[in-house]
Amino acid sequence: MAKILENSSEYFYFVFRVFVGLLFAQHGAQKLFGMFTARPPVELFSLFGLAGVIELFGGLAIALGILTRLAALAGAAEMVAAYFKVHVPRGPVPNENQGELALLFLAAFLILIAHGSKIWGLEMLLFKKKTSYPEF
């Protein structure tokens, strides 16, 4: 089992990157277009509008593997700001202040910053980056 997991780790990472990116982009679509929610769109030139832009475009960049580390850095900065500005004033415990999602995204972005796009990222095609992983 360990051998199979070791040989498949880059594919698991690819799935992780795409899932995190699309889930983050979904939050941006919620804020900017009112999709997936009953709430109206936020004002574009506001703090929530900026968050929506970072989430939508950063999430898509992560999912596609374009400027992954930069997009993850922007997402991580947003999650730290969101956690301390929105969630901590509600209380110190993430489960009580509804900040667990911000912290989970922060943890995911730290992994993405460390590893970049890896396989099947468009970064490799656009910037002619070399990879040690198989290309299909």
N, C-alpha and C positions, 0 to 999 in steps of 0.2 A: 504494500500500500504506500509506503514512504517513497519508493522509487517512482511510482505513478504520479504521486503528488509533486515530487521534485521535478519530474519531466514536464509537468503541466503548469507549473507555477506562473509562467509568463502569460498563459491563456487565462488563468484565473485573474491575474492582474488586469488584463484587457477587459474582462467582464466587469471587474470592480470599477475601472476608470469610466467605462461607458455608463454604468448604473449611476455612479456618483454624479457624473456630468449631466445626465438627463434629469435626474431628480432635482439637482440644483437649478437647472434651466426651467423646470416646471414652476419653481417658486418665483422666478423672474417673470414668467408668463402670467402667473397669478397677479403679481403686483402691477405689471404694465398694461395688461389687457383684460384683467378680470376673469381670466380663464380658470376653470376648475374650482370656482368659489362663487358665493353669492355676493361678495363684496365688490364694489365698483373699483375700477383701476385707480391707482394712486396718481397724484400729480407728478409729472415727469421731472420737473425741476424742484425736487424736494429730497430729503434724506431717503425716504422710501423709494422715490423714483431712481435715485442713484443706486440703491441696493438692488432694485429690479433690473437695472442695466447690467450691473456686475453679475447678478445671478443668471440672467438669460444668456448673455453673450459669453460670460466665463464658463457657464455650464456647457454650452454648445462647443466651446473651444476644447474643454476637457474631454468631452465625449468623442470629438473628432480627432483628438490628439494634436492640436495646433497650439503652440505656445502654452503647453500644459502647465509647466512650472510657474509661469507668470500669472496665468489665470487662477491657479490654485493659491498663489500668494495673495492675490487680490481677494479671493474668496475667504482665505484664512483671516485676513485683516478685517473683512466685513463681519465674520463670525465673532471675532473677539470684541469688536465694537458693539455688535448687536447684543452679545451676552451681557456686557457690562452696562450698556445703556438701557436695554429693554428688560432683561431677565433678572439681573441681580437686585434691582430695586424692589422686586416682588418677593425676595427672600433669598437665602444663601444656598438652598438645596435645589439642584437642577430639576429633580422630579417634581418639586412643588412650584418652582418659578417658570416651568415650561421651557427651560433652556437646554434640555437634553439634546434636542435636534441640532441646535447651534454647536454644541460641544462635539457631537458625532461628526458633523460636517467639518469642524476644525480638525479633528483627528484624521479624517479622510484626506483633507487637504495637505496635512503634514506628510502623509505617506506619498501623495502625488508630487509634492515639492521634492521629496527625496529621490523619487524614481523616474519622474518625467513621463513621457508618453509611451515608451517602450514599443512593443510590436503593434503593427497596424495603425500607427498614428500617421496622420497626414504630414506631420512635421518632417518625417523622413523623406517624403516625396518632395515637399516644397523646399526644404533647406539642404537636401542631399546628405542627411545625417547617416552615419554608419551605425549598424546595429549588429549585435552578436547573435540575434535570434533569427530563426528561419523566416524567409519571406515566401509568401504564397502568391 
